[in-house]
Amino acid sequence: MSFIRFCKHFHLTRLSKPVENRILYRAVKRHQVRSIVEIGIGDLERGLRLIKFADDLGNEQSKPVSYTGIDLFEGRGDNSGISLKEAHRKLKQTGKAVKLIPGDPYSALARGANGLQNTDLIIISADQVSEALDRAWFYVPRMMHQNTLVFLQTANELGECSFQLLSPADILTKSKSQDTKIRRAA
């Protein structure tokens, strides 16, 4: 690895801002992540950095990097975040396989989870509506493989964010509780 490349990697994993994203970059490096699903893309900066970093870590034998962004986009109503058109334009510039699925976590995953099987990294932002996210857990296990990493961002009362790595048991518990609710409703 060249010195410049080492410095870039060191900066992302140890010095980059916001601090809470460093754990994601370290996970991408440690687990050779090639497919990323981000639920709640915000301004897309984190997603763009993750795509570039994962691509930079790959080699000729690596499968290509793919990225899926799930967000309300213009459906937010408060003009925060990024529009679907702008997100598509920025992601297209990466040259990687990208997919954008508009909607809340539940509706987007209900439509797209089967096409997202074998995802290496799933990131769930803190800005998700809890009811839609609670219902979306039902679809998460079908997106996973044995080594999938799922990070859930939480925010405290001061607005400080951090990421928590969820265990497979946590995800199974969340998805089973939603499976029970769905069966009762039917």
MODELLER restraints for C-alpha pairs under 7 A, 6 or more apart:
rsr = mdl.restraints
at = mdl.atoms
rsr.add(forms.Gaussian(group=physical.xy_distance, feature=features.Distance(at['CA:12:A'], at['CA:22:A']), mean=6.49, stdev=0.5))
rsr.add(forms.Gaussian(group=physical.xy_distance, feature=features.Distance(at['CA:12:A'], at['CA:25:A']), mean=6.54, stdev=0.5))
rsr.add(forms.Gaussian(group=physical.xy_distance, feature=features.Distance(at['CA:13:A'], at['CA:22:A']), mean=4.90, stdev=0.5))
rsr.add(forms.Gaussian(group=physical.xy_distance, feature=features.Distance(at['CA:13:A'], at['CA:25:A']), mean=5.41, stdev=0.5))
rsr.add(forms.Gaussian(group=physical.xy_distance, feature=features.Distance(at['CA:13:A'], at['CA:26:A']), mean=5.42, stdev=0.5))
rsr.add(forms.Gaussian(group=physical.xy_distance, feature=features.Distance(at['CA:14:A'], at['CA:22:A']), mean=6.28, stdev=0.5))
rsr.add(forms.Gaussian(group=physical.xy_distance, feature=features.Distance(at['CA:16:A'], at['CA:22:A']), mean=6.63, stdev=0.5))
rsr.add(forms.Gaussian(group=physical.xy_distance, feature=features.Distance(at['CA:20:A'], at['CA:161:A']), mean=6.56, stdev=0.5))
rsr.add(forms.Gaussian(group=physical.xy_distance, feature=features.Distance(at['CA:20:A'], at['CA:162:A']), mean=5.09, stdev=0.5))
rsr.add(forms.Gaussian(group=physical.xy_distance, feature=features.Distance(at['CA:20:A'], at['CA:163:A']), mean=6.37, stdev=0.5))
rsr.add(forms.Gaussian(group=physical.xy_distance, feature=features.Distance(at['CA:25:A'], at['CA:50:A']), mean=6.86, stdev=0.5))
rsr.add(forms.Gaussian(group=physical.xy_distance, feature=features.Distance(at['CA:28:A'], at['CA:54:A']), mean=6.31, stdev=0.5))
rsr.add(forms.Gaussian(group=physical.xy_distance, feature=features.Distance(at['CA:29:A'], at['CA:57:A']), mean=6.93, stdev=0.5))
rsr.add(forms.Gaussian(group=physical.xy_distance, feature=features.Distance(at['CA:33:A'], at['CA:54:A']), mean=6.29, stdev=0.5))
rsr.add(forms.Gaussian(group=physical.xy_distance, feature=features.Distance(at['CA:33:A'], at['CA:120:A']), mean=5.54, stdev=0.5))
rsr.add(forms.Gaussian(group=physical.xy_distance, feature=features.Distance(at['CA:33:A'], at['CA:121:A']), mean=6.63, stdev=0.5))
rsr.add(forms.Gaussian(group=physical.xy_distance, feature=features.Distance(at['CA:34:A'], at['CA:54:A']), mean=6.34, stdev=0.5))
rsr.add(forms.Gaussian(group=physical.xy_distance, feature=features.Distance(at['CA:34:A'], at['CA:63:A']), mean=6.78, stdev=0.5))
rsr.add(forms.Gaussian(group=physical.xy_distance, feature=features.Distance(at['CA:34:A'], at['CA:64:A']), mean=6.48, stdev=0.5))
rsr.add(forms.Gaussian(group=physical.xy_distance, feature=features.Distance(at['CA:34:A'], at['CA:65:A']), mean=4.56, stdev=0.5))
rsr.add(forms.Gaussian(group=physical.xy_distance, feature=features.Distance(at['CA:34:A'], at['CA:66:A']), mean=6.35, stdev=0.5))
rsr.add(forms.Gaussian(group=physical.xy_distance, feature=features.Distance(at['CA:34:A'], at['CA:120:A']), mean=6.46, stdev=0.5))
rsr.add(forms.Gaussian(group=physical.xy_distance, feature=features.Distance(at['CA:35:A'], at['CA:65:A']), mean=5.65, stdev=0.5))
rsr.add(forms.Gaussian(group=physical.xy_distance, feature=features.Distance(at['CA:35:A'], at['CA:66:A']), mean=4.74, stdev=0.5))
rsr.add(forms.Gaussian(group=physical.xy_distance, feature=features.Distance(at['CA:35:A'], at['CA:67:A']), mean=5.90, stdev=0.5))
rsr.add(forms.Gaussian(group=physical.xy_distance, feature=features.Distance(at['CA:35:A'], at['CA:119:A']), mean=5.27, stdev=0.5))
rsr.add(forms.Gaussian(group=physical.xy_distance, feature=features.Distance(at['CA:35:A'], at['CA:120:A']), mean=5.19, stdev=0.5))
rsr.add(forms.Gaussian(group=physical.xy_distance, feature=features.Distance(at['CA:35:A'], at['CA:121:A']), mean=6.38, stdev=0.5))
rsr.add(forms.Gaussian(group=physical.xy_distance, feature=features.Distance(at['CA:36:A'], at['CA:66:A']), mean=6.26, stdev=0.5))
rsr.add(forms.Gaussian(group=physical.xy_distance, feature=features.Distance(at['CA:36:A'], at['CA:67:A']), mean=4.81, stdev=0.5))
rsr.add(forms.Gaussian(group=physical.xy_distance, feature=features.Distance(at['CA:36:A'], at['CA:68:A']), mean=6.27, stdev=0.5))
rsr.add(forms.Gaussian(group=physical.xy_distance, feature=features.Distance(at['CA:36:A'], at['CA:119:A']), mean=6.25, stdev=0.5))
rsr.add(forms.Gaussian(group=physical.xy_distance, feature=features.Distance(at['CA:36:A'], at['CA:120:A']), mean=6.16, stdev=0.5))
rsr.add(forms.Gaussian(group=physical.xy_distance, feature=features.Distance(at['CA:36:A'], at['CA:121:A']), mean=4.84, stdev=0.5))
rsr.add(forms.Gaussian(group=physical.xy_distance, feature=features.Distance(at['CA:36:A'], at['CA:122:A']), mean=5.97, stdev=0.5))
rsr.add(forms.Gaussian(group=physical.xy_distance, feature=features.Distance(at['CA:37:A'], at['CA:67:A']), mean=5.87, stdev=0.5))
rsr.add(forms.Gaussian(group=physical.xy_distance, feature=features.Distance(at['CA:37:A'], at['CA:68:A']), mean=4.70, stdev=0.5))
rsr.add(forms.Gaussian(group=physical.xy_distance, feature=features.Distance(at['CA:37:A'], at['CA:69:A']), mean=5.96, stdev=0.5))
rsr.add(forms.Gaussian(group=physical.xy_distance, feature=features.Distance(at['CA:37:A'], at['CA:121:A']), mean=6.26, stdev=0.5))
rsr.add(forms.Gaussian(group=physical.xy_distance, feature=features.Distance(at['CA:37:A'], at['CA:122:A']), mean=4.80, stdev=0.5))
rsr.add(forms.Gaussian(group=physical.xy_distance, feature=features.Distance(at['CA:37:A'], at['CA:123:A']), mean=6.28, stdev=0.5))
rsr.add(forms.Gaussian(group=physical.xy_distance, feature=features.Distance(at['CA:38:A'], at['CA:68:A']), mean=6.25, stdev=0.5))
rsr.add(forms.Gaussian(group=physical.xy_distance, feature=features.Distance(at['CA:38:A'], at['CA:69:A']), mean=4.96, stdev=0.5))
rsr.add(forms.Gaussian(group=physical.xy_distance, feature=features.Distance(at['CA:38:A'], at['CA:70:A']), mean=6.15, stdev=0.5))
rsr.add(forms.Gaussian(group=physical.xy_distance, feature=features.Distance(at['CA:38:A'], at['CA:122:A']), mean=5.87, stdev=0.5))
rsr.add(forms.Gaussian(group=physical.xy_distance, feature=features.Distance(at['CA:38:A'], at['CA:123:A']), mean=4.72, stdev=0.5))
rsr.add(forms.Gaussian(group=physical.xy_distance, feature=features.Distance(at['CA:38:A'], at['CA:124:A']), mean=6.11, stdev=0.5))
rsr.add(forms.Gaussian(group=physical.xy_distance, feature=features.Distance(at['CA:39:A'], at['CA:69:A']), mean=6.09, stdev=0.5))
rsr.add(forms.Gaussian(group=physical.xy_distance, feature=features.Distance(at['CA:39:A'], at['CA:70:A']), mean=4.69, stdev=0.5))
rsr.add(forms.Gaussian(group=physical.xy_distance, feature=features.Distance(at['CA:39:A'], at['CA:71:A']), mean=6.22, stdev=0.5))
rsr.add(forms.Gaussian(group=physical.xy_distance, feature=features.Distance(at['CA:39:A'], at['CA:105:A']), mean=6.69, stdev=0.5))
rsr.add(forms.Gaussian(group=physical.xy_distance, feature=features.Distance(at['CA:39:A'], at['CA:123:A']), mean=6.03, stdev=0.5))
rsr.add(forms.Gaussian(group=physical.xy_distance, feature=features.Distance(at['CA:39:A'], at['CA:124:A']), mean=4.80, stdev=0.5))
rsr.add(forms.Gaussian(group=physical.xy_distance, feature=features.Distance(at['CA:39:A'], at['CA:125:A']), mean=6.12, stdev=0.5))
rsr.add(forms.Gaussian(group=physical.xy_distance, feature=features.Distance(at['CA:40:A'], at['CA:70:A']), mean=5.80, stdev=0.5))
rsr.add(forms.Gaussian(group=physical.xy_distance, feature=features.Distance(at['CA:40:A'], at['CA:71:A']), mean=4.88, stdev=0.5))
rsr.add(forms.Gaussian(group=physical.xy_distance, feature=features.Distance(at['CA:40:A'], at['CA:124:A']), mean=6.44, stdev=0.5))
rsr.add(forms.Gaussian(group=physical.xy_distance, feature=features.Distance(at['CA:40:A'], at['CA:125:A']), mean=5.23, stdev=0.5))
rsr.add(forms.Gaussian(group=physical.xy_distance, feature=features.Distance(at['CA:40:A'], at['CA:127:A']), mean=6.91, stdev=0.5))
rsr.add(forms.Gaussian(group=physical.xy_distance, feature=features.Distance(at['CA:40:A'], at['CA:128:A']), mean=6.73, stdev=0.5))
rsr.add(forms.Gaussian(group=physical.xy_distance, feature=features.Distance(at['CA:41:A'], at['CA:47:A']), mean=6.92, stdev=0.5))
rsr.add(forms.Gaussian(group=physical.xy_distance, feature=features.Distance(at['CA:41:A'], at['CA:69:A']), mean=6.22, stdev=0.5))
rsr.add(forms.Gaussian(group=physical.xy_distance, feature=features.Distance(at['CA:41:A'], at['CA:70:A']), mean=6.84, stdev=0.5))
rsr.add(forms.Gaussian(group=physical.xy_distance, feature=features.Distance(at['CA:41:A'], at['CA:71:A']), mean=6.15, stdev=0.5))
rsr.add(forms.Gaussian(group=physical.xy_distance, feature=features.Distance(at['CA:42:A'], at['CA:81:A']), mean=4.84, stdev=0.5))
rsr.add(forms.Gaussian(group=physical.xy_distance, feature=features.Distance(at['CA:42:A'], at['CA:82:A']), mean=6.71, stdev=0.5))
rsr.add(forms.Gaussian(group=physical.xy_distance, feature=features.Distance(at['CA:43:A'], at['CA:81:A']), mean=4.97, stdev=0.5))
rsr.add(forms.Gaussian(group=physical.xy_distance, feature=features.Distance(at['CA:43:A'], at['CA:82:A']), mean=5.50, stdev=0.5))
rsr.add(forms.Gaussian(group=physical.xy_distance, feature=features.Distance(at['CA:51:A'], at['CA:65:A']), mean=6.87, stdev=0.5))
rsr.add(forms.Gaussian(group=physical.xy_distance, feature=features.Distance(at['CA:54:A'], at['CA:65:A']), mean=6.81, stdev=0.5))
rsr.add(forms.Gaussian(group=physical.xy_distance, feature=features.Distance(at['CA:55:A'], at['CA:65:A']), mean=6.06, stdev=0.5))
rsr.add(forms.Gaussian(group=physical.xy_distance, feature=features.Distance(at['CA:65:A'], at['CA:96:A']), mean=6.18, stdev=0.5))
rsr.add(forms.Gaussian(group=physical.xy_distance, feature=features.Distance(at['CA:65:A'], at['CA:97:A']), mean=6.73, stdev=0.5))
rsr.add(forms.Gaussian(group=physical.xy_distance, feature=features.Distance(at['CA:66:A'], at['CA:96:A']), mean=6.13, stdev=0.5))
rsr.add(forms.Gaussian(group=physical.xy_distance, feature=features.Distance(at['CA:66:A'], at['CA:97:A']), mean=4.73, stdev=0.5))
rsr.add(forms.Gaussian(group=physical.xy_distance, feature=features.Distance(at['CA:66:A'], at['CA:98:A']), mean=5.74, stdev=0.5))
rsr.add(forms.Gaussian(group=physical.xy_distance, feature=features.Distance(at['CA:67:A'], at['CA:97:A']), mean=6.37, stdev=0.5))
rsr.add(forms.Gaussian(group=physical.xy_distance, feature=features.Distance(at['CA:67:A'], at['CA:98:A']), mean=4.78, stdev=0.5))
rsr.add(forms.Gaussian(group=physical.xy_distance, feature=features.Distance(at['CA:67:A'], at['CA:99:A']), mean=6.36, stdev=0.5))
rsr.add(forms.Gaussian(group=physical.xy_distance, feature=features.Distance(at['CA:68:A'], at['CA:98:A']), mean=5.67, stdev=0.5))
rsr.add(forms.Gaussian(group=physical.xy_distance, feature=features.Distance(at['CA:68:A'], at['CA:99:A']), mean=4.63, stdev=0.5))
rsr.add(forms.Gaussian(group=physical.xy_distance, feature=features.Distance(at['CA:68:A'], at['CA:100:A']), mean=5.60, stdev=0.5))
rsr.add(forms.Gaussian(group=physical.xy_distance, feature=features.Distance(at['CA:69:A'], at['CA:99:A']), mean=6.40, stdev=0.5))
rsr.add(forms.Gaussian(group=physical.xy_distance, feature=features.Distance(at['CA:69:A'], at['CA:100:A']), mean=4.83, stdev=0.5))
rsr.add(forms.Gaussian(group=physical.xy_distance, feature=features.Distance(at['CA:69:A'], at['CA:101:A']), mean=6.23, stdev=0.5))
rsr.add(forms.Gaussian(group=physical.xy_distance, feature=features.Distance(at['CA:70:A'], at['CA:100:A']), mean=5.99, stdev=0.5))
rsr.add(forms.Gaussian(group=physical.xy_distance, feature=features.Distance(at['CA:70:A'], at['CA:101:A']), mean=4.87, stdev=0.5))
rsr.add(forms.Gaussian(group=physical.xy_distance, feature=features.Distance(at['CA:70:A'], at['CA:102:A']), mean=5.79, stdev=0.5))
rsr.add(forms.Gaussian(group=physical.xy_distance, feature=features.Distance(at['CA:70:A'], at['CA:103:A']), mean=6.78, stdev=0.5))
rsr.add(forms.Gaussian(group=physical.xy_distance, feature=features.Distance(at['CA:70:A'], at['CA:105:A']), mean=6.94, stdev=0.5))
rsr.add(forms.Gaussian(group=physical.xy_distance, feature=features.Distance(at['CA:70:A'], at['CA:108:A']), mean=6.79, stdev=0.5))
rsr.add(forms.Gaussian(group=physical.xy_distance, feature=features.Distance(at['CA:71:A'], at['CA:101:A']), mean=6.75, stdev=0.5))
rsr.add(forms.Gaussian(group=physical.xy_distance, feature=features.Distance(at['CA:71:A'], at['CA:102:A']), mean=5.27, stdev=0.5))
rsr.add(forms.Gaussian(group=physical.xy_distance, feature=features.Distance(at['CA:71:A'], at['CA:103:A']), mean=5.64, stdev=0.5))
rsr.add(forms.Gaussian(group=physical.xy_distance, feature=features.Distance(at['CA:71:A'], at['CA:104:A']), mean=6.32, stdev=0.5))
rsr.add(forms.Gaussian(group=physical.xy_distance, feature=features.Distance(at['CA:72:A'], at['CA:102:A']), mean=5.32, stdev=0.5))
rsr.add(forms.Gaussian(group=physical.xy_distance, feature=features.Distance(at['CA:72:A'], at['CA:103:A']), mean=4.59, stdev=0.5))
rsr.add(forms.Gaussian(group=physical.xy_distance, feature=features.Distance(at['CA:72:A'], at['CA:104:A']), mean=5.77, stdev=0.5))
rsr.add(forms.Gaussian(group=physical.xy_distance, feature=features.Distance(at['CA:73:A'], at['CA:81:A']), mean=6.91, stdev=0.5))
rsr.add(forms.Gaussian(group=physical.xy_distance, feature=features.Distance(at['CA:73:A'], at['CA:82:A']), mean=6.01, stdev=0.5))
rsr.add(forms.Gaussian(group=physical.xy_distance, feature=features.Distance(at['CA:73:A'], at['CA:83:A']), mean=4.98, stdev=0.5))
rsr.add(forms.Gaussian(group=physical.xy_distance, feature=features.Distance(at['CA:73:A'], at['CA:84:A']), mean=5.48, stdev=0.5))
rsr.add(forms.Gaussian(group=physical.xy_distance, feature=features.Distance(at['CA:73:A'], at['CA:102:A']), mean=6.46, stdev=0.5))
rsr.add(forms.Gaussian(group=physical.xy_distance, feature=features.Distance(at['CA:74:A'], at['CA:83:A']), mean=5.54, stdev=0.5))
rsr.add(forms.Gaussian(group=physical.xy_distance, feature=features.Distance(at['CA:74:A'], at['CA:84:A']), mean=6.96, stdev=0.5))
rsr.add(forms.Gaussian(group=physical.xy_distance, feature=features.Distance(at['CA:91:A'], at['CA:98:A']), mean=6.75, stdev=0.5))
rsr.add(forms.Gaussian(group=physical.xy_distance, feature=features.Distance(at['CA:101:A'], at['CA:108:A']), mean=6.01, stdev=0.5))
rsr.add(forms.Gaussian(group=physical.xy_distance, feature=features.Distance(at['CA:102:A'], at['CA:108:A']), mean=6.44, stdev=0.5))
rsr.add(forms.Gaussian(group=physical.xy_distance, feature=features.Distance(at['CA:104:A'], at['CA:132:A']), mean=6.32, stdev=0.5))
rsr.add(forms.Gaussian(group=physical.xy_distance, feature=features.Distance(at['CA:105:A'], at['CA:132:A']), mean=5.81, stdev=0.5))
rsr.add(forms.Gaussian(group=physical.xy_distance, feature=features.Distance(at['CA:105:A'], at['CA:133:A']), mean=5.55, stdev=0.5))
rsr.add(forms.Gaussian(group=physical.xy_distance, feature=features.Distance(at['CA:105:A'], at['CA:136:A']), mean=5.69, stdev=0.5))
rsr.add(forms.Gaussian(group=physical.xy_distance, feature=features.Distance(at['CA:106:A'], at['CA:132:A']), mean=5.09, stdev=0.5))
rsr.add(forms.Gaussian(group=physical.xy_distance, feature=features.Distance(at['CA:106:A'], at['CA:133:A']), mean=6.14, stdev=0.5))
rsr.add(forms.Gaussian(group=physical.xy_distance, feature=features.Distance(at['CA:106:A'], at['CA:135:A']), mean=5.76, stdev=0.5))
rsr.add(forms.Gaussian(group=physical.xy_distance, feature=features.Distance(at['CA:106:A'], at['CA:136:A']), mean=4.16, stdev=0.5))
rsr.add(forms.Gaussian(group=physical.xy_distance, feature=features.Distance(at['CA:109:A'], at['CA:136:A']), mean=6.50, stdev=0.5))
rsr.add(forms.Gaussian(group=physical.xy_distance, feature=features.Distance(at['CA:109:A'], at['CA:139:A']), mean=6.33, stdev=0.5))
rsr.add(forms.Gaussian(group=physical.xy_distance, feature=features.Distance(at['CA:110:A'], at['CA:139:A']), mean=6.90, stdev=0.5))
rsr.add(forms.Gaussian(group=physical.xy_distance, feature=features.Distance(at['CA:113:A'], at['CA:139:A']), mean=6.15, stdev=0.5))
rsr.add(forms.Gaussian(group=physical.xy_distance, feature=features.Distance(at['CA:113:A'], at['CA:142:A']), mean=6.86, stdev=0.5))
rsr.add(forms.Gaussian(group=physical.xy_distance, feature=features.Distance(at['CA:113:A'], at['CA:143:A']), mean=6.04, stdev=0.5))
rsr.add(forms.Gaussian(group=physical.xy_distance, feature=features.Distance(at['CA:114:A'], at['CA:142:A']), mean=6.80, stdev=0.5))
rsr.add(forms.Gaussian(group=physical.xy_distance, feature=features.Distance(at['CA:114:A'], at['CA:143:A']), mean=6.88, stdev=0.5))
rsr.add(forms.Gaussian(group=physical.xy_distance, feature=features.Distance(at['CA:116:A'], at['CA:143:A']), mean=5.34, stdev=0.5))
rsr.add(forms.Gaussian(group=physical.xy_distance, feature=features.Distance(at['CA:117:A'], at['CA:142:A']), mean=6.15, stdev=0.5))
rsr.add(forms.Gaussian(group=physical.xy_distance, feature=features.Distance(at['CA:117:A'], at['CA:143:A']), mean=4.02, stdev=0.5))
rsr.add(forms.Gaussian(group=physical.xy_distance, feature=features.Distance(at['CA:117:A'], at['CA:144:A']), mean=6.09, stdev=0.5))
rsr.add(forms.Gaussian(group=physical.xy_distance, feature=features.Distance(at['CA:118:A'], at['CA:143:A']), mean=5.62, stdev=0.5))
rsr.add(forms.Gaussian(group=physical.xy_distance, feature=features.Distance(at['CA:118:A'], at['CA:144:A']), mean=5.10, stdev=0.5))
rsr.add(forms.Gaussian(group=physical.xy_distance, feature=features.Distance(at['CA:118:A'], at['CA:145:A']), mean=5.07, stdev=0.5))
rsr.add(forms.Gaussian(group=physical.xy_distance, feature=features.Distance(at['CA:119:A'], at['CA:143:A']), mean=5.81, stdev=0.5))
rsr.add(forms.Gaussian(group=physical.xy_distance, feature=features.Distance(at['CA:119:A'], at['CA:144:A']), mean=5.59, stdev=0.5))
rsr.add(forms.Gaussian(group=physical.xy_distance, feature=features.Distance(at['CA:119:A'], at['CA:145:A']), mean=6.91, stdev=0.5))
rsr.add(forms.Gaussian(group=physical.xy_distance, feature=features.Distance(at['CA:119:A'], at['CA:148:A']), mean=6.39, stdev=0.5))
rsr.add(forms.Gaussian(group=physical.xy_distance, feature=features.Distance(at['CA:120:A'], at['CA:147:A']), mean=6.94, stdev=0.5))
rsr.add(forms.Gaussian(group=physical.xy_distance, feature=features.Distance(at['CA:120:A'], at['CA:148:A']), mean=4.57, stdev=0.5))
rsr.add(forms.Gaussian(group=physical.xy_distance, feature=features.Distance(at['CA:120:A'], at['CA:149:A']), mean=6.21, stdev=0.5))
rsr.add(forms.Gaussian(group=physical.xy_distance, feature=features.Distance(at['CA:121:A'], at['CA:148:A']), mean=5.75, stdev=0.5))
rsr.add(forms.Gaussian(group=physical.xy_distance, feature=features.Distance(at['CA:121:A'], at['CA:149:A']), mean=4.90, stdev=0.5))
rsr.add(forms.Gaussian(group=physical.xy_distance, feature=features.Distance(at['CA:121:A'], at['CA:150:A']), mean=5.98, stdev=0.5))
rsr.add(forms.Gaussian(group=physical.xy_distance, feature=features.Distance(at['CA:122:A'], at['CA:149:A']), mean=6.23, stdev=0.5))
rsr.add(forms.Gaussian(group=physical.xy_distance, feature=features.Distance(at['CA:122:A'], at['CA:150:A']), mean=4.72, stdev=0.5))
rsr.add(forms.Gaussian(group=physical.xy_distance, feature=features.Distance(at['CA:122:A'], at['CA:151:A']), mean=6.26, stdev=0.5))
rsr.add(forms.Gaussian(group=physical.xy_distance, feature=features.Distance(at['CA:123:A'], at['CA:150:A']), mean=6.00, stdev=0.5))
rsr.add(forms.Gaussian(group=physical.xy_distance, feature=features.Distance(at['CA:123:A'], at['CA:151:A']), mean=4.96, stdev=0.5))
rsr.add(forms.Gaussian(group=physical.xy_distance, feature=features.Distance(at['CA:123:A'], at['CA:152:A']), mean=6.18, stdev=0.5))
rsr.add(forms.Gaussian(group=physical.xy_distance, feature=features.Distance(at['CA:124:A'], at['CA:151:A']), mean=6.22, stdev=0.5))
rsr.add(forms.Gaussian(group=physical.xy_distance, feature=features.Distance(at['CA:124:A'], at['CA:152:A']), mean=4.88, stdev=0.5))
rsr.add(forms.Gaussian(group=physical.xy_distance, feature=features.Distance(at['CA:124:A'], at['CA:153:A']), mean=6.01, stdev=0.5))
rsr.add(forms.Gaussian(group=physical.xy_distance, feature=features.Distance(at['CA:125:A'], at['CA:152:A']), mean=6.45, stdev=0.5))
rsr.add(forms.Gaussian(group=physical.xy_distance, feature=features.Distance(at['CA:125:A'], at['CA:153:A']), mean=5.03, stdev=0.5))
rsr.add(forms.Gaussian(group=physical.xy_distance, feature=features.Distance(at['CA:126:A'], at['CA:153:A']), mean=4.82, stdev=0.5))
rsr.add(forms.Gaussian(group=physical.xy_distance, feature=features.Distance(at['CA:126:A'], at['CA:154:A']), mean=5.07, stdev=0.5))
rsr.add(forms.Gaussian(group=physical.xy_distance, feature=features.Distance(at['CA:126:A'], at['CA:155:A']), mean=6.31, stdev=0.5))
rsr.add(forms.Gaussian(group=physical.xy_distance, feature=features.Distance(at['CA:135:A'], at['CA:178:A']), mean=5.87, stdev=0.5))
rsr.add(forms.Gaussian(group=physical.xy_distance, feature=features.Distance(at['CA:137:A'], at['CA:174:A']), mean=5.94, stdev=0.5))
rsr.add(forms.Gaussian(group=physical.xy_distance, feature=features.Distance(at['CA:137:A'], at['CA:175:A']), mean=4.74, stdev=0.5))
rsr.add(forms.Gaussian(group=physical.xy_distance, feature=features.Distance(at['CA:137:A'], at['CA:178:A']), mean=6.84, stdev=0.5))
rsr.add(forms.Gaussian(group=physical.xy_distance, feature=features.Distance(at['CA:138:A'], at['CA:175:A']), mean=4.16, stdev=0.5))
rsr.add(forms.Gaussian(group=physical.xy_distance, feature=features.Distance(at['CA:138:A'], at['CA:176:A']), mean=6.85, stdev=0.5))
rsr.add(forms.Gaussian(group=physical.xy_distance, feature=features.Distance(at['CA:138:A'], at['CA:178:A']), mean=5.52, stdev=0.5))
rsr.add(forms.Gaussian(group=physical.xy_distance, feature=features.Distance(at['CA:138:A'], at['CA:179:A']), mean=5.98, stdev=0.5))
rsr.add(forms.Gaussian(group=physical.xy_distance, feature=features.Distance(at['CA:150:A'], at['CA:165:A']), mean=5.83, stdev=0.5))
rsr.add(forms.Gaussian(group=physical.xy_distance, feature=features.Distance(at['CA:150:A'], at['CA:166:A']), mean=5.61, stdev=0.5))
rsr.add(forms.Gaussian(group=physical.xy_distance, feature=features.Distance(at['CA:151:A'], at['CA:163:A']), mean=5.87, stdev=0.5))
rsr.add(forms.Gaussian(group=physical.xy_distance, feature=features.Distance(at['CA:151:A'], at['CA:164:A']), mean=5.40, stdev=0.5))
rsr.add(forms.Gaussian(group=physical.xy_distance, feature=features.Distance(at['CA:151:A'], at['CA:165:A']), mean=4.54, stdev=0.5))
rsr.add(forms.Gaussian(group=physical.xy_distance, feature=features.Distance(at['CA:151:A'], at['CA:166:A']), mean=6.04, stdev=0.5))
rsr.add(forms.Gaussian(group=physical.xy_distance, feature=features.Distance(at['CA:152:A'], at['CA:163:A']), mean=5.44, stdev=0.5))
rsr.add(forms.Gaussian(group=physical.xy_distance, feature=features.Distance(at['CA:152:A'], at['CA:164:A']), mean=5.22, stdev=0.5))
rsr.add(forms.Gaussian(group=physical.xy_distance, feature=features.Distance(at['CA:152:A'], at['CA:165:A']), mean=6.50, stdev=0.5))
rsr.add(forms.Gaussian(group=physical.xy_distance, feature=features.Distance(at['CA:153:A'], at['CA:161:A']), mean=6.56, stdev=0.5))
rsr.add(forms.Gaussian(group=physical.xy_distance, feature=features.Distance(at['CA:153:A'], at['CA:162:A']), mean=5.52, stdev=0.5))
rsr.add(forms.Gaussian(group=physical.xy_distance, feature=features.Distance(at['CA:153:A'], at['CA:163:A']), mean=4.27, stdev=0.5))
rsr.add(forms.Gaussian(group=physical.xy_distance, feature=features.Distance(at['CA:153:A'], at['CA:164:A']), mean=6.25, stdev=0.5))
rsr.add(forms.Gaussian(group=physical.xy_distance, feature=features.Distance(at['CA:154:A'], at['CA:161:A']), mean=5.51, stdev=0.5))
rsr.add(forms.Gaussian(group=physical.xy_distance, feature=features.Distance(at['CA:154:A'], at['CA:162:A']), mean=5.57, stdev=0.5))
rsr.add(forms.Gaussian(group=physical.xy_distance, feature=features.Distance(at['CA:154:A'], at['CA:163:A']), mean=6.27, stdev=0.5))
rsr.add(forms.Gaussian(group=physical.xy_distance, feature=features.Distance(at['CA:155:A'], at['CA:161:A']), mean=4.28, stdev=0.5))
rsr.add(forms.Gaussian(group=physical.xy_distance, feature=features.Distance(at['CA:155:A'], at['CA:162:A']), mean=6.56, stdev=0.5))
